[in-house]
Amino acid sequence: MKHVSLGELGLHVERAGEGFPVVLISGLNGLARYWSEQVPFLSDHFSVITHDQRGVGGSDGRQGACTIEEMGADVIAMLDALEIPRAHVIGHSTGGAIAQWLAIHHPKRVAALVLMSSWSKPDAYFRRFFLLRRKILETLGPQAYIEANSLSIFPAWWIAANEANLAVQEAQYAATFPKIETMLNRIDAILGFDCAAELGRIKAPTLIVTADDDIIVPCYSSEALSRGIPGAELKIFPAGGHCFNRIKPREFNHALLPFLAENTPAG
């Protein structure tokens, strides 16, 4: 655990394991702990870096608008501070948007790219979905936002079988929920992101993964990414929802490891 100073911004950073670096970038909640099912597994093979994004968790962050580009620049500054010239980059949802920006604008820093449940530009469905989430947060507050969020993030069958577990997760998120303005700004950031015309610039080996029952970012968004990124590999899981790496971690982890191992630079 480390607090990395990036000028006026301080990021909460966690690092585990040894070997070639792997950076895990979380989705809209922006928290390092999202990857709790991946860090112990991957750290047996790699040096795994996670962080709380600006303004959330243990990280600082100014108020006001933020963009995917700014959050991507934070990752580059973090890698510089940790003296990491190149790493595998894995991004979930919003983290996948940040990862795309990194691979396009800092290609030498990305050895291999994994995009999970992500998109390259918002379409009509995406805008409707996230504008509604924004309205729930703005009018009803964090608790209603968190509860509505659970109904879209997790599959119905998982919620039915894990009510107590879900209640614990929701309480944990509520206890660390950022300022409402911060979360509204993060939603605005993803609504403003569009790199669809630049996907062809991504040269890193790329694995795109999604679940067929993801209702937040439907799998057709991942299919569009796979068509736009040269040589990208697409894997669609039959079930698991938007956060299938937490719902079915074994399946996700064992799909991830061979791709990372194959694309890790020698030495």
Residue pairs with C-beta under 8 A, 6 or more apart in sequence:
1 12
1 13
1 14
2 12
2 13
2 14
2 15
3 10
3 11
3 12
3 13
3 58
4 10
4 11
4 13
4 51
4 78
4 81
4 82
5 81
6 74
6 77
6 78
6 81
7 77
8 60
8 62
9 54
9 59
9 60
9 61
9 62
9 74
9 77
10 59
10 60
11 51
11 52
11 53
11 54
11 59
11 60
11 74
11 78
12 32
12 51
12 52
12 57
12 58
12 59
13 32
13 49
13 50
13 51
13 78
13 82
14 32
14 39
14 49
14 50
14 51
15 47
15 48
15 49
15 50
15 82
16 39
16 40
16 43
16 47
16 48
17 42
17 43
17 44
17 45
17 46
17 47
17 48
18 46
18 47
19 45
19 46
19 47
20 46
20 47
20 87
20 88
20 111
20 264
20 265
21 46
21 47
21 48
21 49
21 79
21 84
21 86
21 87
21 88
22 42
22 46
22 47
22 48
22 49
22 87
22 88
22 89
22 90
22 260
23 49
23 50
23 75
23 79
23 87
23 88
23 89
23 90
24 32
24 35
24 38
24 39
24 42
24 48
24 49
24 50
24 90
24 91
24 92
24 95
25 51
25 53
25 75
25 89
25 90
25 91
25 92
25 95
25 96
25 98
25 99
26 32
26 34
26 35
26 50
26 53
26 92
26 94
26 95
27 34
27 92
27 93
27 94
27 95
27 96
27 117
28 93
28 94
28 183
28 186
28 187
28 190
29 56
29 173
30 52
30 53
30 54
30 55
30 56
30 57
30 94
30 186
31 52
31 53
31 56
31 57
31 176
32 50
32 51
32 52
32 57
33 50
33 57
34 92
34 246
35 48
35 50
35 245
36 246
37 245
37 246
37 249
37 252
37 253
38 48
38 245
38 249
38 252
38 253
38 256
39 48
39 50
41 249
41 253
41 257
42 48
42 253
42 256
42 257
42 260
45 257
45 260
45 261
46 88
46 260
46 264
49 78
49 82
49 84
49 87
51 59
51 75
51 78
52 58
52 59
53 59
53 61
53 71
53 74
54 60
54 61
54 62
54 66
54 70
54 71
54 74
55 61
55 62
55 63
55 66
55 178
55 179
55 182
55 185
55 186
56 178
56 182
56 186
57 176
57 178
61 182
63 179
63 181
63 182
63 185
64 185
65 185
65 188
65 189
66 185
66 186
66 189
67 189
67 192
67 193
68 94
68 97
68 98
68 101
68 189
68 190
68 192
68 193
69 101
71 98
71 189
72 98
72 101
72 102
72 105
72 106
75 89
75 98
75 102
76 102
76 106
76 109
79 85
79 87
79 109
85 108
85 109
86 108
86 109
86 110
86 111
86 265
87 109
87 110
87 111
88 110
88 111
88 112
88 113
88 114
88 260
88 263
88 264
89 99
89 102
89 103
89 109
89 110
89 111
89 112
89 113
89 114
89 204
90 99
90 113
90 114
90 116
90 256
91 97
91 98
91 99
91 100
91 114
91 115
91 116
91 118
92 116
92 117
92 118
92 243
92 245
93 116
93 117
93 118
93 216
93 217
93 242
94 118
94 186
94 189
94 190
95 116
95 118
96 115
96 116
96 117
96 118
96 119
97 118
97 119
97 120
97 190
97 193
97 195
99 110
99 113
99 114
99 115
99 118
100 113
100 115
100 118
100 120
100 195
100 199
100 202
101 195
102 109
102 110
103 110
103 113
103 202
103 203
103 204
103 206
104 195
104 198
104 199
104 201
104 202
107 201
107 202
107 203
107 204
110 204
111 204
111 263
111 264
111 265
112 204
112 205
112 206
112 207
112 259
112 260
112 263
112 264
113 202
113 204
113 205
113 206
113 207
114 206
114 207
114 208
114 209
114 256
114 259
114 260
115 206
115 207
115 208
115 209
115 222
115 225
116 208
116 209
116 210
116 245
117 209
117 210
117 211
117 214
117 216
117 217
117 222
117 242
117 243
117 244
118 208
118 217
118 221
118 222
118 225
119 126
119 217
119 221
119 222
119 224
119 225
120 194
120 195
120 196
120 199
120 221
120 224
120 225
120 228
121 193
121 194
121 195
121 196
122 130
122 190
122 191
122 193
122 194
123 221
125 218
126 191
126 217
126 221
127 191
129 152
129 216
130 187
130 190
130 191
131 191
133 145
133 148
133 149
133 187
134 184
134 187
134 188
136 144
136 145
136 148
137 144
137 145
137 180
137 183
137 184
137 187
138 180
138 184
141 180
142 174
142 177
142 180
142 183
143 174
145 183
146 170
146 173
146 174
146 177
147 170
150 159
150 166
150 169
150 170
151 159
152 215
152 216
152 242
153 216
153 241
153 242
153 243
154 162
154 166
154 241
154 242
154 243
154 247
155 213
155 239
155 240
155 241
155 247
157 239
158 241
158 247
159 166
177 183
196 224
196 228
199 225
199 228
199 229
200 228
200 229
200 230
202 229
202 230
202 232
203 230
205 231
205 259
205 262
205 263
206 229
206 231
206 232
206 233
207 232
207 233
207 235
207 256
207 259
208 222
208 225
208 226
208 229
208 232
208 233
208 234
208 235
209 222
209 234
209 235
209 236
209 237
209 252
209 255
209 256
210 217
210 219
210 221
210 222
210 234
210 235
210 236
210 237
211 219
211 236
211 237
211 238
211 239
211 240
211 241
211 242
211 244
212 219
212 236
212 237
212 238
212 239
213 238
213 239
213 240
213 241
214 240
214 241
214 242
214 244
215 241
215 242
216 242
217 242
219 236
222 234
222 236
223 234
225 232
225 234
226 232
226 233
226 234
233 259
235 255
237 244
237 248
237 251
237 252
239 248
240 247
240 248
240 251
240 252
241 247
244 251
244 252
245 252
245 253
